[in-house]
Amino acid sequence: MKNAAIANEFVQFVPYNGKPATEKTEVRVLYDDDAIYIGAMLYDNNPDSIFTTLTKRDAGFEVDADMFMVGISTFNDGINSSMFLVTAAGVQSDIKGTTGMDDPNWDAVWESAVNITNKGWVIEIKLPYSALRFSKDDEQTWGINFLRAIMRKQEWSSWNHVNNEISGFTNQSGVITGIRGIKPPLRLSFTPYFSTFAQHDSENNSWTKGIRGGMDLKYGINESFTLDMMLIPDFSQVQTDDIILNLTAFEIQYEERRPFFTEGIELFSKGDIFYSKRIGSFPKEFWDVEDQLSENEELIENPAEAQIINATKITGRTKKGLGIGFFNAMTLQTVAKIRNTVTNEEREYITQPFTNYNIIVFDQNLKNNSSVSLINTNLIIPDNNYTSNVTAGEFLFKNEKQNYQFNGTAGLSQIFEEQAAVDLGYKYQLNFAKTGGNVRFGIAQDLVDDKFNPNDMGFLLFNNFVASEAEISYHMLQPHWKLLEWQIRFDSEYQMQYSTKNYMQWKIGMDMHATFKSQWSWGFFFDMVPLGEDDYYEARKVGQVFKQAPSAYAGTFFGSDRRKKLSFRAFVLYWKTSSAYNENTFRGRISPTLRVNDKLRFTLEIAPAIQNNNIGYVDELTDTIIFGKRDRKTIENTIITDFTFNDKMSVSLRARHYWSSAAYKQFYTLNTDGTLTENDHYDENQDINFNAFNIDMVYTWRFAPGSDLLIVWKNTVYDEGIVVLNDYFKNLNHTFSASQTNLFSIKVLYYLDYLYLKKKK
């Protein structure tokens, strides 16, 4: 490494953008026929103050440790990059970067080592060519940048200056040339897995045991494209969804955490028409089974997810910047089992037949980090003669200075059902914005017609609206007075119903955020609907409006210095309406984190919410829609414990209790004009008391490159009743005595690289 050219003279990105870094950094790069080698000497005048907090792998930038990162854009397009990050504790993270979206779930196999000396710390990185995609050109020209973080100073610096007046990181990379004669290797790897599990259901005191096996396969079709296939997957280690009590008219969107569906999906996010949790999730008729029960019948089994048989992705980008993605997945027929309590006979009810999911996407890079895209999703249920097809186009145009952009999307949905006319809908969104400099602004319009429906494979809260938006903001780009950074934003949005052009709502708001030199942060926000809202969704009936009075909310949030052993984040919000019902809401959250040492960390999250006199939908009778006034209480407590043995072994324990209730005080009839009239005849008990309790404990050991041993324990309790328990601790005790499910599993994944095996022979 001594003879390699030195990359030095790092420049600050944060806090003093454009000024020289306070500590010296020297980076050297070498290569051979197998890999790129990076060596860095990160000098530090106080080496005993280097932060070396241990975390689990792939913690990304959210770590309390000094770190070094190299970002490589092998096609030098200013958009796509592979980022490899190592902390001073030796923990690796790898991230796929692209415009507007980083993928921390991308997992490559590479090597690194660190050592702290009396001069600072040293890092060595080996990036095998199998971890990169590059052309067959005899000489390579790659975009490259190096990033260093000094946590005690909260200083981030880079080799090639990253100007905070310009949006983006990869587009501000430097260039490395002179890499000659390297060839893209055969990229072929297998990751077979074996798992065993035991599940106990306390309701009927039964055990379910089993053994599973499957495999992930990755194959480099050529230097640009990769096939990624998953056979008979097992996601037992994935964190349980944070289920909540939903009394709204809209579906809850839960975060995708399954590895195959979070890694390498940046192309499939184009057009905003793909929501991967649709695959292998609730069967389409899961909630309809109860309505199929006859007299003397009971439901004995109703799987909450469809079994995925396999899933395949092909992704990549040509030398001319054309990105292509193909995705296919299949799920087995899912059935519920029903038993006759008199004859003991059992029958099956199909909740979802065999289903096939397809996506194809094209994304062309243009100059100035601009792009145009076309994506199509297609769902087919052959047994039902049902097809859902959604197509979307997307464009992003930026100017040469990267401080203005014009972007938009357009989509078309088509649903084909047997003996039914094609259900055709469309949407579009246009946005023009100034994205750089102190003063920034944006204007946008969104239109979704009353028939656009991407929800077989996508996620859309509601359709049938037109929204016009505008915002302006001011950003302080250099520290001043006691402030490191400060920004303030004002925005306004006007919505009307697409089908009738009727008014829906007009919102105006502002928010402010500041970070002080002490590393404390503070901000506040305010939003109001001065003309009230005409809500066309809460009644759950097409065309029926529910008129809501003018309302407003305000809140503030705080954050302490995360470098300290004890830090916290908190926010409070208060919402009030001017209606005669005296509706008001208080929400809050406080989240202290205690870092006991470099290995052990505790985080507690407490989130209460109190909604007084909340007005909402209750029921629909033959010709009457019933609304109700209710008091709602919600408390969510989460405890997270992370213990990291070393840079390859960790255990995490996450326990969450969620309690939410609704106690009704008065019922109303919703009138056709959207107003309410008291209804003293409706006497159904609609009170709800819901508890959810989950424990997720995962032990992870990366015993070889790309290979993991996982030991998992999951405890799950869901309990719902019509008797409201207003005491939190009574709810907690009641939850402990409710029926619960315990899952214990052991899973081993072993990474096999074809080239490595070939060399051993």
N, C-alpha and C positions, 0 to 999 in steps of 0.2 A: 504493500500500500504506500510505501514511502515515496515512490516515483510517480504516483498518480497526482493529477492536478487537484488543487485544493479549492473547494467552495467555501467561502467565508464571508465576512462583512455582512452578517445578518442584520435585517432591518425590522424594527418593531411594527407589529400589526396592532397590538394592544399593550399598554394603554396609550403610548405616544406614537401614533401612527406616522411612519416616515422617518423617525429618529433611529440612530444606531442602537443595536441591542446592548444591554448593559454588561453582558458576559460574552466572552469570545467563544465562537463555535467554528470548528474545522471539519469538513466532510470530504471524503475521498471515495471515488467510484472506480471499480475494476470489473472486468467480465472475462469469462472463458466460454467454452463450448456448452456449458451446462447451466450457468447462472450469472446473475448480476450480484456483485459483492459491494456492500456499503459499509464504510468504517467512519465513525464520527468521534471526535474528541470534544466533549462539551465542558469547557473550562468553567470553574466556579470558584470564586474567592472564598466562599464559605461552604466547603463540601460537606461539613457536618450538618448543614441546614437543608440539604437536598431532600425533598419529600419522596419517601419510598413506600407509600401505602400500597398494600397488596389488594388486588381485586380479582374477581374471576375473569377469565378470558373474554374478550370482546366487550369490555366495559366502555370502549370508545373514549371520547373526550371527557366524559363525566366521571373523572377520577381525581382523587386528591394526591396526585403524584406528578413529579417532573416527567416530561415525556419528549420523545423525538419521533418525527413522522417523515416518511418520504412518500410523495404522491407522484405517480408516473402515468402520463397520458401517452400510451404507445402509438396512437394514431395522431397525436399532436393536434387534436381538433378543438381544444379549449373547452370541451364539454364533459367528456368521459375520462375517468381516471381510476386507478387502483391505488388505494392508500394503505400503507403498512405502518403501524404505530407500535412503539415499545415504550413502556414506562421505566423509570429508574429502578423499579422492583423486578423488572424482567418480564412483565405481563404483556402479551401480544393482543392487538386488535387489528382487524382488517376490514376495510370499508370500500364499497364501490361508490364512486361519486358520479353524479350526472346533474344536469341542470335542474335545480329546484328540488332535488331528492337524493339523499345519501342512503345507501343500503348497508347498515352495520351488521346485517345477518349474513352477508357474503362471507364464506369461509374458505380460505386458501391454506395450503400447506407450505410453510417456509420456516427458516431457522433464524434465531437471534440469540445474542448473549450480551450481558451488561456487566460492568465492574466499576465500583466506586473507588476512586483513588484520592490522594491528597491534593490533586489538581482539579478534580471535578468528577465526571463519569465518562466512561468509554462504552461505545456500543458497536457491535458488529452484526450485520444482517446479511443473510444469504437468501436471495430470491431466485428459486429455480424457474427456468423459462416456462415450466408447466403451470406456474401461477399467473402467467401473463398471456395476453393474446397480442400478437404482432405480425406484421407482414413478412413475406419472404424476400423483401428487398435486400440487396447485398449490403447496403449501408442504412442504418436506422437513424431517424430523427425523431426523438421523443420529447414531449413536454415533461418537465420535472421540476419539483420544488421540495425544499426541506423545511420543516417546521419544528420549532423548539418551544417548550413551555417551561417556565420557572414558576412553580406554584406559589412560593413564599412571596414573590413579587407580583403575582398574577400578570406576568409578562409573557406575551406570545410574539415570537419573531420568526421571520422566514428569510431564506436565502435570496429569493427573488421577491422584491417588495410587493405586498398585497395592499393596494390602495383602498381604504374604506369608503372612498367616494365612488368606487366602482363595485357593482354587485358581482359576487362570484369569487371563487378561489382558483379553480383549475384554469380558467381563462387568463389568469395572471401568473402562470407558471413561466419558468425559464426554459431553456432548451439544452438538451444534451445530444451531441453528435459524435461521430467517429466510432460508433459501435458497428463493426463490420464482420461479415462472414458467419453470423449466427443463424441458425435455422430453427423455426418453430418445431418443438419436439412433438412426438406422438403423445397426445394428452388422453390417457386412458386410465381410469381408476375405478375401483369397486369399493363400496363400503357396505359389506354385509352386516346384518345385525341379528342378534339372538336375544330374546327376552322371555322372562317367566313372570307370571303375576298371580296374585291371590286377592280376591275381592270379597269382603264380608258385608252383607246387608243385614242390619240389625232388626229390620221390620219383620222379616220371616226367619231370622237367624240362619241364613244360608251362606255357603261359601261357593264362589266360582273361581276355578283355577284353570290355568292354561299356559301354553307355550307358544310363542310366536317367532316367526323368522321372516326376514325380507332383505331387501338390498337397495341401495342407491348406486346408480351407475353414471359416470361422467365420461363422455367421449368427445375429443376434439375432432370434429368432422374435417376441418381444415384450420388454417392459422387464424381464422376469424370467427368460426361458429362452433358452438358446443352443444352436444346433446346431453341432457340431464334427465334421468329416468328414475322413478321411485316405484318399487314393487312391494305391495302389501305393507303399507306403512304402519308405524306404531308411534303415536304421539303422547304416550303416557306421561312423559316428563314435562309436557307443556303446562304452563301455569293455568289454573282454573279461571274461567271468565268471572269477572266481578258482577254477578247477577244482581239486578235491582228491581224494585217494584215499579212497574211502568203503568201509570194511569193516563198517559197521553194518547193522542191519536196516532203517534208515530212509532216506528220500530226503533229499537236501540241498536246502535252499531257498536259491536264489540271488536276489540283489537285482535288482529291476526297475529298469532305467536308460533304457529307450526312452521318448523324450519324450511321445508321445501317451498312453502307458500310465501315466505318472507325473503328468501335469498334469490337475487337475480331477477326481480320482478319489475325493475324500473321501466322497461319497455311496455309492459302490460298495464302500466298506470296511465298511459296516454288516453286522452278523451274522457277520463273519469267514468268509465262504464264497467269496471271489473272490481268486484268485491270477493276476494278469494274464500271467505268463510261461507259462501253459498255452497261450496263443494264439500261434501261430507258433513253437512250441518243438519239442522232440523228437516226431516222429510216434509214435502209439500202439504201432506194431509195429517201431519202429526197431531194438530189440535182438533181434528174432525172426528177422531176415533170415538170419543165419548158420545157423540151424537148418533153413532151407529149401533149402540148397545140396545138390545131388545130387553123385554122383561126377563128377569132372572139371569141376566148376563153381567159379567164383571170383566174388567180389563186386567189381564195378568202380566202382559209384557208389551211395551211400546218404546222401541229403541229411539233415543233422542238424536241419533246421527246415522247417516247412511254410510255404509262401509265402502271406503275407497279401494278399488281393485288396483289401479295403477295411475300414475300421472307422468306426463312427459313434457319437457320444455326443450326447444331449440332456440338459442339466442346467439346473436353476434352482430358484427358490423364490418362492412367491406372497407377496403382502402379508400374508396370514394365517399365514405361517410354514410352509407345506407345501412341502417339498423333493421334487422328482420327478427321477428319473434314468432314462434308457433307454440301453442300450448294445447294439450289434450288430457282429459281425465275422465275416468269412468267410475260410477258407483253401482253397487249391487242393488237388486230389488230389496226393499225394506218392508217388513211386515210386522203388524201388531197381532198379538194373540189374545183371543177372547174366550172365556170359559162360561158354560152354562152351569149355574150353581145347583140346578136340580138334577140334570142328567150327567154332569161332569164332562160333557163333551166340549172339545175345543175347536175353534175355527180361526182362520187367519183373515186379516184385513190389510190390503196393500196400502201402505202410507206413501210410498214412492216407488214406482217401477224403476227398472234399469235406466240410468240416465247418462248421457254423453255430453261433455262440455268441451268446447273448442274456442280458441282465440288465434287470430293471426294479426300481426301488426307490422307496419313499415314506418320507419322514422328516418328522414333524410336530414343530415346536418348541412347547414348553409353557412355562408361567411358571417362574421361577427357573432358567432355562437348562436345563430338563429337555426330554426328547424321547422319542418312540416311533417305531419304524421297522419297515418290512416290506420284505424283499428276496427276489427269486427269480432264480436262475440256471438256464439251460437250454442244454444242448448237444445237437445233433442231427447224426447221421451217417446221412443217408438211405439210402445204398447198403448199409449194414449193419443197417438197421432198429434203430438204437441211439439211445436217448434217455436223458440224465441230467438230472434235475430236482431242484433243491435250493431249499428255502424256509426263510427264517429271520426271526424277529421279534426286536426288540431294544428295550429301554426303559432310560431313565436318569431318575431322579427325584432332585432336589436340594431341600434346604430353603431358606428365604429367606436365611439367612445364608451359604449356600454352603459349609458346613463338614461336612455329612453328605450321603451319597448312597446310593441303593439302585438297583442296575442288574442287568440280566440279559439273556440271549439264549436262544432256543429254536430248534432247527432240525430239518428233516425232509428226508431224501434219498430219492429214488426213481430206480431204474435199470430201464429197460425194454429188454429184449433180445428178439429174435425167438425164439418158441417157448420162452420161459422166464418163470417167475413173476416178478412185480415184486419187486425187492430193496428193502425198505423199512427205513430206519434213522432214529434220532432222537438229539438231544442237547439238553442245557440247561446253563446256567450262571447262578448267582445269587451276588450279592456285596453285602454291606452294609459301609460304611466311613465312618469319620470322617476327613475329608480336610483339615481345617484345625486350627490351634492347635499348641501344642508337642507334645502327646501325640496320636498318631493310631493308628488300628487298622483292621483289616478282617477279615471272615470270608467265606468263599466255598465253594461246592460246584460241581464240574463233573461232569457225567455224559455219557458218550458210549457208546451201545450198540454191540454187536458187528457191526452192519450199516450204521451211519452212514458214508457215503462221499461226501464232496464233491469228491474229487480230480480229477474231469474238468475242473472250472473253479476249484477251490479248492485248499487245501493243509492236510492234516491228517497229522501224523506217525504217529499210531496211534489206534485206537479201542478199544472194549471196556474201559473203566475208569470208576471213580468216584473222585474226589479231593475230600477235604475239607481246607481250608486256613485258617490263622489267622495274623495277624501283628500286631505292635505296634511302634511306633517313636516316638522322641523327636527333635524338631527344635529346634535353637537358632535363634531367629528374629532375634536381635540380636547383633552382635559382642560378645565377652567375652574378657578376658585377651588372648591372642595369636591368638585364633580369630576369623575372619570368619563362618564357619558350621560347624555340626557336627550330625551326625545319626547315630543308631544304630537298628538294626532287628533284631527277633527274629521268626522265622517257623517254622511247623511245617506239614507236609503228610502226610496219610495217604491211600494209594492202595490200592484193591482192584479185582479183576477184576469187570466188570459181570456177565458171563454166569454165573459160578460163585460170586461174592462171596468168592472166595479172596483172602487177603492178597497184596499186591504189594510195597509198601514203605512205610516211615515215615521221613520226613526231618525233621531239625531243624537250624536254622542261624541265623546272625547275620551282620550286616555293619555296618561303621562307616566313615564318610567325614568328613574334616575339611579345611577350607581355612583356611590361616593368613593373617595380615595381610601376610606377605611374598609372598603369592600362590602359595606352594607348597601342594600338596595331598598328603594321605596317607590311606590307609585299609587295612582288612583285612577278611577274610571267612572264615567257617568253616561247614562243612556236614558232617553225618554221617548215616549210615543204621545205627542201632544194632542193629537186628534182622535185618540182611541184606536181600536183595532176591529175590523170586520173579519172575524175568523171563520173561514169556510171549511175547516177541517175538524174542529173539535166535535161537531154534531155527528160525525161519521155518516153523513148522508149528503149525496151530491146536490149542490145548489143551496143547501140550508146554511144560513149564516148565524153566527153567534156574536152579538155586538158586545165589545168590551170597552170599558171606560178608559180615558187617558191614564197613563201610568209612567213611572220613572223608577230607575234604580241607580244606586251609587255604591261604590266600594273602594277599599284600599288594600294594599298588600305590602308586606315587608319581607326582607330576607337579611340574615346576618352573615358575617364573614365565614365562608365555608372552610377557610384554612384552619379555623379553631377546632378544638376537639369537640366542642358542643356548638352546634349551629341550628338554625331553624328557618322555616318558611311559614308564612301565615297570610291569610286574607279574610276579610269580612265583607258582606254585601247586604244591603237592605233594599227591598223593592216594595213599592206601594202604589195602589190604584186609587183614583178619585171616586170609585163607584160607591153606591150606598151600602154595599156589603162589607165595607171596611177590610178588603183583602190586603194582606201584607205578608212579606216573606223575609226571614233572616237566614242567611247561610254563612258558614264560616269553615275554616280549615286551618289547623296548625300542625306542623310537621317538624318536630325536633329530631336531630340526628346526633348521636353520641359516637364518636370514634375513640374507642377505648385504647387501641394501639394500632399498629400498622396491619394487624390481621383481623381484628374484631370490630364490628360496627353494628349499632342498633338504630333503627328508625321507627318512630311512632307517628301515625297519622290519625288525627281526630277530626271528624267532619260532621258537625251537626247542621240540621236544617229544620226550621219551624215555619210552616205555612198556615197562617190563620185565615179562616173564612175563604178558603180556596174554592173557586167555582169551577165545576167540570162535569163532563158527560158521565152518566150513570147507566142508563138502560134505554131500550127502545121497545115500546109496546106496539100494538097494531097500528095506531095512527098518532102516537104520542112519543116525543123524545123527552126523556127525563134527565134533568140536571140536578146536581146537589151541591150544597155548601158543606164543606168539611174542614176539619182541622187535621193537618198532616204533620207528623213528626218523623224525622229520620236521623239516625245516628250511625255513622260508619267509623269503626275503629280498625286499624291495621297495624300489626307489629311485624317488622322485617328484621331478621337477624342474619348477618353475613359473616361467616368465619372462613378465612382463606389460609390454608395451611402453607402453601407456597404458590409459585406461579403456574402450577398445573393441577392443583387440588383445592377444592372448596366445598363448603356446604352452606346452603341457604334455607332458612325457615321463614315462611310467610303465613301469618294467621290473620284472618279477616272476619269480623262480625259486622253484619249489616242488619239493622232493624228499621222498618218503616211501617207506619200505620196511617189509616185514614178513618176518622170518626165523623159520621154524617150528623148534621144538626138540622138541616132543612132540605126538602126536595122541591123542585120547580118543574113546570112545563115550559119547554122551549117553544116560543111562538114563531110563526112563520116570518115575522119581521126581525127576528134575532133577539128579542127581549125575553125576559123570564117572568112567569107568573107562579106564585106559590101554589104548590100541589099538596094538599093535606090528606089526599086519599091514598097516595103511594106509600106502602108500609113494608116494603121488602128491606131486610137487613143487609145493607151493602158495606158495612164496616169491614175493614181489612186489617189484619195484623200479620206482617210478613217478616220472617227471620231467615237469614242466610249465614252459614258459618263454614269457612273453608280453611284447611291447613294444607299447604304445599311445602314439603321438605324434599330437597334434592341434593344428593351428594354427587359431585362430579370429579372424576380423575382422568385427566388426559395422559394416559400411560404410554402413548406413542404418538408420533405426528398424525393428526387427523383422527385419532382413535380414542374413544371415551368409554369409561365405565360409569353408569348412572344407577344410583339406588334411590328409589322414589317412594314416599309415603304421602297419600292424599286422603284427607278426611273431609267429607261433604255432608252438610245438613241443610235442607230446605224445608221450612215449615210455614204454613199459611192457615189462618183461622179467621173467624168472624168476631171473636172476642178481643177487644183491644186492651192490651196490657200497657198502661202508661208509664210504668217504671222500667227503666233500661235494664237494671240488674235482674228483674223478674224475667224479662225477655231472654237475657243471657242464660239464666238458669233453666228456663223452659227449653231453650235450644239444646242444651246439653242432654236433656232427657228425651228429646225427639229422636225419631228414626234417623239413622245415619249410615253412610257408606264409607268403608275404609278400603283403600287400594294400596297394595304393596307390590312393587315391581323392581326387577333387576334387569338392566339392559346393557349389552356390550356391543359397541360398534368398532369395527376394525378396518382401518384404511389400507388399501392395497393399491400401490402404484405400479403400473405395468413396466415402466422403464427401470424402476428400482429392482423389481423382481428379475428383469432380464439381465441387469448388470450382475446380480448375485450369481446367476448361472455361469 
